[in-house]
Amino acid sequence: MSGSPSRVYVARLAGLPVYDPNGDQVGKVRDVVVMLRQDTQPPRVLGLVVEVFTRRRIFLPMTRVTSVDAGHVITTGLVNMRRFEQRATEVLVLGEMLDRTVTIRETGATAVVFDMAMEQWRTRDWVLSKVAVREGAKRFRRRGQSHVLDWVDVSGFAQQEEGQGAAHLLAAFESMKPADLAGVLHDLSPKRRKEIAAGLADERLADVLEELPEDDQVEILAALDTERAADVLEEMSPDDAADLIAELPTETAERLLTLMEPDEAEDVRRLLTYEERTAGGLMTSEPVILPADATVADALAHVRNAELSPALAAMIYVCRPPLETPTGRFIGVGHIQRLLREPPSELVSAVLDTDLDGLRPDDGLQAVSKYLATYNLVAAPVLDDEGRLLGAVTVDDVLDHLLPEDWRESEQQEVDRDAP
């Protein structure tokens, strides 16, 4: 394998681009698949888990890898595009081996794994040869000593560890978008999902939950203590929180709503009153709402909020006070593309689109889809009979319901490791 270094640290592979021989990017590395062996033989590296552009994770055998370095991976160009399914004899290095507590054979000391290295032997097989560990601190406020040891010098990988941490795994995936990290969690065992969720900050976990299938959402939320579950729900957008709470047992849902901040819980309770596949059930109650005397500069400042999805940031909603939903009388919408062409001091009320009648909360999914398509919109206001703004429906929420229920998990076929 010309051009490859003799040793590659696995944590540094996370997120690296994978290219075919023509230089076209195939996807990104998400993990390394190994098989543990008897005695103290180093695990054999079977291949890489690669995320292709459809967000599907595929298996790339090491026999199809022609080069690995610090900046990229190059393949032979022959890639099986069927979804990766982990076998019982396989172990994911990043997902399952990082943060493991192991024993250093020479001293009997325990240490935590923060990285591992693989290298290619003369037989051209790749093996997991080195284990980077950090011992526990021996003095107050002192960081533990780090070592890079041969595989034979540590033990403990063969046993399942309860309460395994996730700090080093999360550090390897720190720059991942929530949807990509959700894909990683979905492919792991329930035990590992629980441990990783415990290591995520509330806001980050909320963003990841919004991208997971409902079964995974319920499983992860159920594994949290009740107070933390309520905190995470508060960090989710109200419509996503309402969808998740609707999947919980009534008693559990009510207990969580009681623990949430009253304002957050009120938004969720209101959304729960609408049927799921209606404008009311699809909408978020927190679009960008401004008064009529706001300026274009005010509007642009609000849509710069990094927490807004692109669809929500594409439009502002101008209303009479109060500005919390349900608002005072709805006046119109401001399209950000139009506002960008106006002087910052201009009042938004002077450049509003007042011709949109808006959706009604009981409009069905087909009516909502037709409305967005007719007016070429990525978001639309939802109004009550008195002309007050209740929320906004965005195209991403509509697509979630138009696609098959298992679209996040589609094509999860077992991969033939020997197939071309």
C-alpha positions as a printed Julia matrix, in Angstrom:
420×3 Matrix{Float64}:
   0.0     0.0    0.0
   2.28    2.74  -1.26
   1.98    6.18   0.21
   0.59    4.94   3.52
   2.39    5.57   6.81
   3.35    2.49   8.83
   1.05    3.52  11.69
  -2.25    5.42  11.69
  -4.06    6.65  14.81
  -7.73    5.86  14.54
  -9.16    8.95  16.27
  -7.45   11.07  13.61
  -9.25    9.15  10.86
 -12.69   10.3   12.05
 -14.22   12.57   9.42
 -11.41   12.18   6.87
 -12.57   12.31   3.24
 -12.48    9.12   1.2
 -11.6     9.49  -2.5
 -11.75    7.2   -5.49
  -8.73    6.95  -7.85
 -10.06    9.84  -9.96
 -10.01   12.2   -6.99
 -13.78   12.3   -6.53
 -14.92   12.18  -2.92
 -16.87    9.04  -1.99
 -17.67    9.95   1.61
 -16.13   10.36   5.06
 -14.63    7.9    7.54
 -16.88    7.32  10.55
 -15.27    4.28  12.23
 -12.9     1.34  11.93
 -14.15   -2.26  12.08
 -11.93   -4.88  13.75
 -12.22   -8.49  14.84
 -10.81   -9.52  18.22
  -8.66  -12.67  18.23
  -7.62  -15.31  20.75
  -4.86  -14.84  23.31
  -2.92  -11.62  22.85
  -2.92  -11.41  19.06
  -3.67   -7.86  17.83
  -7.17   -7.5   16.36
  -7.37   -7.69  12.59
  -8.67   -4.54  10.91
 -11.45   -5.6    8.56
 -12.33   -2.24   7.06
 -13.75    1.22   7.5
 -17.28    2.47   8.07
 -17.72    5.24   5.5
 -20.62    7.66   5.35
 -21.55    8.4    1.74
 -23.45   11.48   0.62
 -26.88    9.94   1.14
 -25.94    9.71   4.87
 -25.87    5.93   4.48
 -22.99    4.14   6.2
 -21.28    1.51   4.1
 -18.48   -1.0    4.72
 -15.18   -0.4    2.91
 -12.86   -3.45   3.22
  -9.19   -2.67   3.89
  -8.4    -4.67   0.76
 -10.07   -1.85  -1.2
  -8.0     0.88   0.5
  -4.89    1.86  -1.43
  -3.68    4.77   0.71
  -4.22    6.1    4.23
  -2.61    9.25   5.57
  -3.34   12.17   7.87
  -5.43   13.98   5.27
  -7.43   11.42   3.3
  -8.16    7.82   2.37
  -8.02    6.54  -1.22
  -9.92    3.48  -2.45
  -9.64    1.24  -5.49
 -12.94    2.71  -6.68
 -14.94   -0.5   -6.17
 -17.39    0.29  -3.36
 -20.39   -1.75  -2.22
 -23.11    0.83  -1.53
 -25.31   -1.37   0.63
 -25.71   -0.24   4.22
 -23.22   -1.46   6.83
 -24.62   -3.85   9.43
 -22.3    -4.79  12.27
 -21.86   -8.53  12.85
 -21.64  -10.13  16.28
 -17.91  -10.86  15.85
 -17.06   -7.29  14.87
 -16.08   -4.35  17.08
 -16.15   -0.63  16.23
 -12.96    1.04  17.41
 -14.3     4.57  17.9
 -17.78    3.59  18.94
 -16.91    0.8   21.36
 -13.2     0.73  22.25
 -12.43    4.37  23.0
 -13.02    5.29  26.67
 -12.7     1.65  27.74
 -11.02    0.99  31.09
  -8.16   -1.48  30.64
  -5.43   -2.96  32.79
  -1.72   -2.46  32.1
  -0.31   -5.95  32.47
   3.14   -4.97  33.76
   1.96   -2.75  36.63
  -1.64   -3.86  37.17
  -2.71   -0.21  36.96
  -5.99    0.72  35.29
  -6.15    3.29  32.5
  -8.62    4.72  30.01
  -8.17    4.32  26.25
  -8.07    7.63  24.38
  -6.79    6.42  20.99
  -5.59    3.32  19.15
  -3.2     2.83  16.25
  -3.4     0.44  13.34
  -0.57   -0.59  11.06
   0.01   -2.81   8.06
   2.13   -5.93   8.5
   4.37   -7.46   5.85
   1.53   -9.85   5.03
  -0.4    -6.69   3.95
  -2.97   -7.31   6.69
  -3.86   -4.35   8.88
  -3.91   -4.91  12.64
  -4.75   -2.81  15.7
  -1.25   -2.73  17.17
  -1.05    0.13  19.68
  -3.24    1.34  22.54
  -2.93    4.93  23.8
  -4.05    5.13  27.43
  -4.18    7.61  30.26
  -3.79    6.45  33.83
  -5.86    7.99  36.59
  -4.41   11.04  38.35
  -2.27   10.1   41.35
  -2.3    13.53  42.97
  -4.97   16.15  43.49
  -5.58   18.2   40.34
  -2.82   16.32  38.47
  -3.54   14.81  35.08
  -2.82   11.11  34.79
   0.21    9.81  32.91
  -0.23    8.86  29.24
   1.31    5.82  27.52
   1.3     4.28  24.06
   1.47    0.54  24.64
   1.57   -2.55  22.47
  -1.72   -4.45  22.24
  -0.15   -7.34  24.16
   0.62   -5.04  27.11
  -3.03   -4.35  28.05
  -6.04   -6.47  28.93
  -9.73   -5.93  29.44
 -11.2    -5.55  25.95
 -12.81   -8.98  25.98
 -15.12   -8.15  28.89
 -18.13   -5.88  28.62
 -17.75   -2.73  30.7
 -20.72   -1.13  32.41
 -20.66    2.64  32.75
 -18.1     3.15  29.99
 -17.37    6.82  29.4
 -17.63    8.69  26.11
 -15.34   11.73  26.46
 -12.73   10.63  23.91
 -15.28    9.34  21.42
 -17.14   12.65  21.57
 -13.87   14.55  21.17
 -13.21   12.59  17.96
 -16.68   13.52  16.67
 -16.77   17.05  18.08
 -17.1    18.79  14.7
 -19.88   16.48  13.46
 -23.23   17.96  12.56
 -26.11   16.72  14.74
 -27.58   14.65  11.91
 -24.24   12.88  11.38
 -23.74   12.2   15.09
 -27.31   10.87  15.2
 -26.33    8.4   12.5
 -23.38    7.24  14.61
 -25.61    6.73  17.65
 -28.22    4.85  15.65
 -25.64    2.29  14.53
 -24.39    1.59  18.07
 -25.78   -0.73  20.73
 -28.42    0.56  23.19
 -25.8     0.37  25.97
 -23.35    2.56  24.06
 -26.07    5.0   23.01
 -26.99    5.47  26.66
 -23.37    6.15  27.64
 -22.81    8.63  24.82
 -26.05   10.46  25.6
 -24.87   10.79  29.2
 -21.7    12.5   27.97
 -23.41   15.04  25.68
 -24.4    18.51  26.83
 -28.17   19.06  27.01
 -28.27   21.34  23.95
 -26.12   19.02  21.84
 -28.18   15.98  22.87
 -31.39   17.84  22.01
 -30.07   18.62  18.51
 -29.07   14.98  18.01
 -32.42   13.63  19.27
 -34.24   15.73  16.69
 -32.4    13.79  13.96
 -33.03   10.27  15.31
 -35.88    7.85  14.57
 -38.65    7.91  17.17
 -37.71    4.53  18.67
 -34.17    5.74  19.35
 -35.48    9.01  20.78
 -37.76    7.24  23.24
 -35.05    4.75  24.24
 -32.46    7.47  24.95
 -34.89    9.74  26.79
 -36.07    6.84  28.95
 -32.47    6.15  29.99
 -32.02    9.69  31.37
 -33.07   10.67  34.85
 -36.37   12.53  34.78
 -35.02   16.0   35.54
 -32.37   15.79  32.84
 -34.91   14.45  30.35
 -37.05   17.53  31.03
 -34.01   19.8   30.54
 -33.23   18.18  27.19
 -36.84   18.54  26.04
 -36.64   22.25  26.85
 -33.65   22.55  24.51
 -35.53   20.9   21.63
 -37.71   22.91  19.29
 -41.29   22.79  20.62
 -42.65   20.82  17.65
 -39.95   18.14  17.94
 -40.43   17.98  21.72
 -44.18   17.58  21.22
 -43.66   14.75  18.71
 -41.37   12.94  21.17
 -43.63   13.44  24.19
 -46.56   12.11  22.18
 -44.7     8.79  21.91
 -44.3     8.43  25.69
 -46.68    6.82  28.17
 -49.22    9.39  29.43
 -47.94    9.33  32.99
 -44.32    9.82  31.91
 -45.25   12.61  29.5
 -47.19   14.5   32.17
 -44.35   14.17  34.69
 -41.86   15.6   32.18
 -44.17   18.46  31.22
 -44.55   19.33  34.9
 -40.76   19.48  35.34
 -40.23   21.69  32.26
 -40.21   25.49  32.5
 -43.85   26.64  32.4
 -43.46   28.68  29.2
 -41.73   25.81  27.38
 -44.29   23.29  28.62
 -47.18   25.55  27.56
 -45.9    25.66  23.98
 -45.59   21.88  23.89
 -49.03   21.3   25.44
 -50.6    23.58  22.84
 -48.93   21.69  19.98
 -50.09   18.37  21.44
 -53.72   19.43  20.96
 -53.36   19.27  17.15
 -53.46   16.15  14.99
 -49.98   15.04  13.94
 -50.37   15.37  10.17
 -51.9    18.85  10.18
 -50.4    22.33   9.98
 -50.91   22.69  13.73
 -49.16   19.4   14.42
 -46.29   20.23  12.06
 -45.65   23.85  13.05
 -43.09   25.31  15.39
 -44.38   27.93  17.81
 -41.09   29.86  17.79
 -40.54   31.47  14.37
 -38.88   34.91  14.12
 -41.62   37.38  15.1
 -41.1    41.16  14.96
 -43.28   44.25  15.5
 -44.25   46.57  12.66
 -41.76   49.25  13.74
 -38.75   46.91  13.51
 -36.09   47.8   10.94
 -34.46   45.67   8.29
 -31.32   45.71  10.46
 -33.36   44.27  13.36
 -34.69   41.49  11.14
 -31.26   40.53   9.81
 -29.84   40.48  13.33
 -32.55   38.03  14.43
 -32.07   35.61  11.54
 -28.31   35.43  12.21
 -29.15   33.26  15.22
 -27.16   30.06  14.62
 -29.86   27.97  16.31
 -32.38   28.74  13.55
 -32.77   26.2   10.78
 -32.26   27.59   7.25
 -36.0    27.29   6.59
 -36.95   29.26   9.72
 -34.3    31.88   8.97
 -35.69   32.46   5.47
 -38.71   34.43   6.68
 -39.75   36.82   9.45
 -43.34   37.23  10.68
 -44.63   40.69  11.56
 -47.5    40.95  14.03
 -49.23   43.28  16.46
 -48.33   42.72  20.13
 -48.14   40.39  21.91
 -45.26   38.89  19.98
 -45.39   35.47  21.67
 -47.61   32.92  19.94
 -50.54   33.19  19.72
 -49.69   36.76  18.77
 -51.76   39.82  18.1
 -53.08   40.31  14.58
 -50.78   38.94  11.89
 -49.68   41.64   9.4
 -47.42   39.87   6.9
 -44.12   38.16   6.23
 -40.74   39.49   5.27
 -38.65   37.38   2.89
 -34.98   37.57   3.85
 -33.92   37.63   0.2
 -35.95   40.82  -0.24
 -34.75   42.35   3.03
 -31.11   41.9    1.99
 -31.75   44.34  -0.89
 -33.16   47.07   1.36
 -31.39   49.78   3.41
 -30.81   48.63   7.02
 -32.8    51.6    8.35
 -35.91   50.75   6.32
 -38.94   49.57   8.34
 -39.86   45.96   7.67
 -43.5    47.0    7.46
 -42.65   48.83   4.22
 -41.42   45.69   2.46
 -43.8    43.03   3.73
 -45.59   40.42   1.68
 -49.18   40.87   2.85
 -50.82   38.7    0.2
 -50.29   35.36   1.95
 -53.47   34.23   3.69
 -51.59   31.66   5.72
 -52.51   28.1    6.69
 -55.12   27.05   9.23
 -54.04   24.7   12.03
 -56.38   21.92  10.89
 -55.14   21.98   7.26
 -53.93   18.5    6.33
 -50.48   17.48   5.11
 -51.54   17.55   1.45
 -52.92   21.09   1.8
 -49.73   22.24   3.52
 -47.55   20.68   0.79
 -49.66   22.25  -1.96
 -49.47   25.66  -0.25
 -45.65   25.59  -0.05
 -45.36   24.4   -3.65
 -47.86   26.94  -5.01
 -46.09   29.94  -3.47
 -42.53   28.54  -3.77
 -41.95   28.8   -0.03
 -39.76   26.96   2.47
 -41.92   28.12   5.39
 -45.46   29.37   5.9
 -47.46   31.09   8.67
 -50.22   29.24  10.53
 -53.1    31.49  11.64
 -56.18   31.0   13.79
 -59.67   32.2   12.88
 -58.96   35.59  14.45
 -55.93   36.2   12.27
 -53.36   35.6   15.02
 -50.07   33.86  14.29
 -49.88   30.43  15.95
 -46.59   29.31  14.44
 -44.87   28.42  11.2
 -44.57   25.23   9.16
 -41.22   24.57   7.49
 -40.53   22.4    4.48
 -38.18   20.07   6.4
 -40.99   19.1    8.8
 -43.31   18.48   5.85
 -40.73   16.24   4.17
 -40.31   14.25   7.39
 -43.97   13.27   7.12
 -44.12   12.83   3.35
 -41.25   10.33   3.35
 -41.8     6.75   4.56
 -41.71    6.43   8.34
 -38.47    4.44   8.21
 -36.69    6.75   5.76
 -33.84    7.37   8.23
 -33.25    3.64   8.38
 -33.98    2.65   4.78
 -31.85    0.12   2.89
 -30.42   -1.38   6.05
 -29.4    -4.54   4.25
 -26.61   -6.79   5.48
 -23.38   -6.27   3.61
 -21.64   -9.21   2.01
 -18.02   -8.64   3.12
 -16.78  -10.61   0.11
 -18.99   -9.0   -2.52
 -17.34   -6.73  -5.1
